[in-house]
Amino acid sequence: MKIFGFIHALLLLNFVFVVRTDDPQGPPDGANRRSNVAPESNLRKQIAEDDSEENDKSSQETLNIYSPIKLVKAPDLSQEKDPQKVSEMLSDILEKHSKWIEKMEEEIKEIDNENPEDVNAAPRELTPEEIEAHNLYENAMYNLNRTNPNREEAYLMMERAAKMGNRRAQAQFAWFRFLGYPMSNIDLKFAYDTFKELADEGFPEAHMGLGLMYATGIGVNVSQAKALVHYTMAALGDNSWAQMALGYRYWAGVSVASSCEKALDFYRRVATKVAAEVTFSGGPATHRIRLLDEVENSGMSSGILDNDLIEYYQLLADKGDVQAQVGLGQLHYQGGRGIPLDHYKALQYFSQGAVAGNAIAMAYLGKIYLEGSENIKADNVTAFKYFKKAAELGNPVGQSGLGIMYLQGKGVPKDTAKALSYFTQAADQGWVDGHLQLGNMYFSGIGVKRDFKMAYKYFNLASQSGHVLAYYNLGQMHAIGLGMIRSCPAAVELFKNVAERGRWGEKLMLAHQDYRAKKPKSAFMQYILMAELGYEVAQSNVAFLLDKGDIGLFRDHTEELVRALQFWSRAAAQGYSAAQVKLGDYHYYGLGTGIDYETAAAYYRMASDQQHNAQAMFNLGYMHEQGLGMKKDWHLAKRCYDLAAETSNDAKVPVALALIKLQLLFKWESLKNSPLGIIFHLDENIASNWDLYLITVLTLILGFTIWLMRPPQQQPGGAPEQRQQQPQPQPQVEQERNARVPPEEEVQ
């Protein structure tokens, strides 16, 4: 009776679940959803049909469903009349289940033995050597991240810490040896071995390094699959570089399917970290220099101030020129244009300008004292004093500074009404901080009624001046759809802009300094890192260096041109018109790819239509003139030439020459259509050998010319007498001439 009671209990379970081992990862999400809904009715039909058959084969009992779990129909023991057979079947089922349970318990014990964890165990004490290595690492990082870093000293300290076994120092030192900065000693093998060892231990920085090496094929063979794996592992470890690299790949569709939502997720994470570190001064300025523009414009477009010009401004400032003092103060306050960020020097120049009564100098002194820096202690009282003086003179920077102090209650009681008033005054004068703070107040409903449309208006105005927090706030509004229709592409663009304002953006300037210092390999390594993170400037600079062929990291120049084509394509996709023209040149001349005039014309047209590039217009004119990649049309060629001349003054001279040539072609074509055109419609046999006939004609002309220039022939016997008789009439002529000379001339 107990056996039959147990049988009835088992009948309550209609099915047992057996895990399939052929597909441990399972199907896509969509397949899982289908398997849970649609097949249910078929499942019940199958059960009803099988109930009438007692001894079906196992293949008929199993219902194959596309799922990681396979449903197997349980045997209907109520239909079995032989108690002995029922008992054997139950014993077999129980034995199998007991074996599965024992196997699972053994596997759990093995896992516990491999990863023993004692939650009550005290953390291991560090040895003196480990403590020293840790301190060296921390000091080295401090030196690297300070306002005026001492990179050489940081390199030596990091090297010592790495040799003493500090893992984080080893990862950072491997990056030093990979990038060749701050010391120009690139060692790819050392970097790869170190990255590999640390990646096995789970260090995100090491995974990022391996991902970069596999993505670019530097030091290893290219493997985009491995690069994606390492980038993903590093991103899971919250590595900002890896998150940017993945964000760019999903945004541009590089080796992965394009996905705006995934790109948004990765870029938002980085943008949030960057926005949290933005200071009142806005942080150091990142000056982005395109090497191609610098070369083509002889350095005029780089924006880097010449040393002689800086010394001239310093001379003026020392003589008391207030404008020079304020200008140098702003350059040192923000950094950029070849001048390092230095708040202490900025303080000195602003102080000189403030003594002279300059409102801008007073306002910036307030900003320096409000925030403080490494060498300047924050002082709210002094900051309020300078902001107050500047605001009384109508300076918007001072008005915005007072608004922030009243809004946050720094040195004064909180007063949102006064803050709103000062921000409004600053915004009315177009000051970016006034726009930003008004946007924040309307967004959060501080001191005013919450209004997302007004917040969007002021954030948009602030973004036009390039404020990073305005980009971030607009990105959040577009990502969520606050005050507007949600737009994932717009949010990605904004968050990408914010992410590229991170502190690592200084590597663009460091790479440019190496390029100017004749260190192309070190500059290339830093540029290619930034190119993988999605910086368009770095992508175009990598392509430029590969195009020059001065790197020496690859087999030959042909491989460099193939890689250059890839990076020109990425820069062109981000809207750089010169890169689009370069792509056209590569397809026109067959550099790194086959000759393709149609593709070349497509890139030239893209640069012409989207960016109004004069070079692209001129090239299109030439291709229309010659009928390369498009229908020959001299009227369109002239139109393109004229547009190029209207777009750029530099194009006027080559356009004038091209138009002269085009006019000659018109005349030549008219001549061919004239009655004299019969000359151009000769027999095919003659036309095919035109060069032989031309040589013959030229030879005849040359022979006739030589015949005309021959010396005169002498007549035999008559020549001597003629030579003797020629001078005889000369005396008579001379006498007649002398007779006509007046007496005055003879006296003279």
C-alpha positions, 0 to 999 in steps of 0.5 A: 500500500505504501508503494501505491501511495507513493505512486499516486504522489508521483502522479502529481508531477506531470513532467520531470525536467532534464537539463540538456547538455548540448547547448549550455548557453541557451537560445536567444531571448526571443526563442525563450519567450516563444518556447514558454508561450506558443508550444504549451497547447501542442504540449497538452495535445501530445500528452492526450494522444500519448495517454492511450499508448502504454509502451511508446518509445522514449523518442516519442515521449520526449517533446523537443522544444527549442529551449535549454530545458527539455521536457520529458513525459513521465511514465504513467505508473497508474496504468502498470498492473505489475507491482514488481515492475512498478517497484523496479521503475521507481527504484531506477528513478530514485537511484538516478536522482540520488546520483545526480544529487551526489554529483552536485554535492561533490562539485560544490565541495570542489568549488569550496575547496578551490575558493576557500573563504573565511569571512571571520578571518582578519585581512593579511597585514602588509609587509614593510616592502609592500607598504613602501611599494604602495606608497611609491605608487600613490606618490607617483599617481599624485605626481601624474595627476597634479596641476603641474605634473612631474612625469619623469619623477613619476615614471621612476617612482612607478618603476620602483614600485613595479619592481617591488611587486605592486600590481597596480604599479606594474599595470601602470608601468606597462602602459608607460612602456607601451605608449613610450611616455613619459620616457621614449622607451617603447617595449611592446613585448614587455607591455604584452607580457605584463598585460597578459599576466595581470589580465589573468588576475582580473586587472581592468587596466591590463584587459584594456591594454590587451584589447588595444593591442589586439584591436590595432595589431601592434605587438600582436596579430589583429583580432577584433574578437579578442579585442572585444572580449578584453574591452568588455572585461575591462569595462565590467571593471569600471575602466573608463577607457574601455567603456569609451572604446565600447561606446564608440564601437557600438555607436559607429558599428566597428566590428559589432552591430551598431546599437545606439542604446548600448553606446548610450549606456557606455558613454553615459557611465563615463560622462557621469564620472567626468561631470562629477569631476568638473570644477568651477573653473571648468578644468584644463582646456584641451586644444585639439590640433589636426596635423594635416591642417597644421602642415597644409596651413603652415602651422597657422591653424594650430592655435599654439602660441609662439614663444616669442609672442608669449615673451612679448605679452610678458614684457607688456605685462611687466610694463603695466599693460592691463590687457596683457596681464588679464590675457596672460592670467586667463591663459594660465587659468585655463591652460591650452594653446601651448601654455600649461595650467598654472593657477599661481601664475594666473593669481599673480597676473590677475592681482596686477590687473585688479590693482589697476581696477580691471573688473575681469581680473577681480572676477577671476580672482574671486573664482580662484579664491572660491575654489582654491587649488594646490598652492592657493587656499580657498577663502570664501571671504576674499572670493566674495569681496572680489566678486562683489567689486566685479559685479558692481562694475557690471561684470557678468563673471562677478555676478555669476560668482555671487549667484553661486555663493548665495545659491550654495551658501558659501560664506553667506546665508543661502538665498535663492532669490538673490542667486536667481537675480545675479544669474539672470543679470549674468545670463542677460550679458551672455555669460555661460555660467549664468545660462548654466545655473539658470538651467539648473534652477529650472531643472531642479525647481530651486527658487523657481517653478520646475520647467523643463522647457526653460531648463532646456533653453538655458542648457542649450545656450550654455552648450553653445559656449562649450560648457561641459556640464551643459552638454551633460545635462542636455544628454540626460534630458535627451536620454530620458525625454524630459521636456522633449521627445526622447532621442538616443542619437542626440544623447549619445552625441552629447555624452560622447562630447562630455566623455572626451572632456575627461582628464585623459584628453591631455594626451592629445597635447602630449602627443602633439608635443612629442610630434614637434619634438621629432618623436613620431613613434611615441606620438603615434602610440598616444594618438592611436590610444585616443583614436580607439576611444573615438577621438576624431582628431586622434583618428585623423592624426594616426592616419596622417602619421601612417600616410607619411610612413615614419612610424616603423611599427609595420612591415612596409608602407603598403600596410601603413597605407591600408591602416591609414585608409581605415582611420581616414574612414573613421575620421570621415564618418565623424564629419572631418571634410579633409579626411573625406577628401583623403579617402577620395584621393586614396581611391583615385590613386589606388593607395591602400586599395584599388583604383575606383573613380566612382568611389573617389567622386562619391567622397569628394561630393560628400566633402563638397556638399556637407562641409563645402570643401574647396579642394573637393569642389576642385577635384570634382571639377577635374573629374567632370572635365575628364569624365572620370567616375562620372559623365564628362560635362565641361559645364559642370566642371566649370561650375565646380571650379567657380564654386571652389574659387568662391569658397576659398581664396587659396583656390583662385590661382589653380582655378584660373589655370584650370579655367584657361585649360577648359577654355582651350578645350572648348576652342579645340572642340569648336575647331574639330566641329568646323570645316577644318575638322576633316583633319581630325576624321582621317582614316583609322589606319592613319589615326592609329599611327599618328605619332609616326606621321607627326615625327615625319612632319616635324622632320620635314619642318626641321630639314626645311629650317636647316636649309633656310639657315645655310651659309651663302655660296661663293662664286669662283673667280669673281669673289676677290675682285668684288672684295677689292672693289667694295671699299673703293666708293667709300671715300666719296661717301665719306666726303659727302657726309663730311661736307654736310656737317655744320661748322659748329659740330666740327668745333665741338 
